[in-house]
């Protein structure tokens, strides 16, 4: 089974759905300034940062194909495990911090039916901050073979828009794309009581690849 350091792309990288409001203006500005650079010093001066910004946006919103791993629960997000915390109701919360350099597309941790997708408004403090518990977020519930699984997408200081791809009532396969968080952010996954966690704090994860639970 591949781990977080194993190449998992299939040779094709597409752009994430929901990226266009950020991507199109930057690419258009870069193209316009490059086209006018020979005739205008001001356009030439703008062309370098505009092109760099457009290239950064293309990188930020990449959405590579993945070979989905086997396992009961797989990571919903690219990033680093920020905390593994027992919860009062017996569940275990695995928090994954996503930096602006990570892929921002999130995937279903298990196969099942989405029973709830709830958007909750809130603040925009950095996702690694404890106060981020009150940030804007989208709360997902999946009806799976392990019962109800809760996943929360949390916006960060830069990420101010969470874009769900699928509505409540949708049946999803494990590793299927379900949403996007623009730029850095956090994803919390709650494992049911009795499910042993296989990851540890500081461990890198890949959505659809890194296994979260242990047999």
Residue, then its C-alpha position, 0 to 999 in steps of 0.5 A: x500500500x502506498x504511503x504519503x511519500x510514494x508517487x501516486x499521480x497517474x500522469x494527468x493533473x487538472x485544475x480544481x473545480x471552484x478555482x476560476x474566480x481566483x484563477x481567471x483574473x490572474x491569468x487574464x492579467x498576466x496574458x494581457x501584460x505579456x501581450x503589451x510588454x513590448x509596447x509599454x514599459x508599465x505593462x512590462x513591469x507588470x508582466x513579471x509579478x502578474x505571470x508569477x502570480x498566475x503560475x502560483x495560482x495554477x500550482x495552488x489549484x492543481x488537482x492531480x489524479x490519485x491511485x486510491x489506497x485500500x483501507x477502511x478510512x483514508x485521509x480526506x486532505x493533503x497536509x500534516x497531522x496537527x493533532x490526534x485528540x480523544x473526544x468526550x463522546x468516545x470518538x477520536x479527532x484527527x486534525x490535518x493542517x493544509x498549507x497554501x502549498x498543498x493540494x486543496x481538493x478534499x476527498x471522501x474518507x470512506x464510501x457511503x452516503x452523504x447525509x448532511x452538508x452544513x455551512x457554518x459562518x465564522x471567523x478567519x484566524x489561522x487554521x493552526x490556531x486554537x481559535x480556528x474552532x470558530x472559523x467558517x466551516x462546512x460540516x459533513x456527515x457520511x453514513x458508512x459501514x462504520x456508522x456516522x462519520x463526521x468531517x469538518x472543512x475549516x477555513x483559515x486566514x487566507x482561505x475564505x471560501x469552502x466549495x462543496x462539490x456534492x450535496x446531501x443525499x449523494x452516494x460517494x466512493x472512497x477517495x472521490x472528490x467532494x470539495x475544495x478549500x481555497x488556500x491554507x486551511x484545516x480538515x478535521x476527521x472524527x473516527x468512531x469509538x473503537x477505531x485505532x488511529x494509524x497516523x501521528x502528529x507531524x506525519x504528512x498525509x495525501x488525500x485518498x492515499x494515506x490510511x488514517x485507521x489501523x486494523 
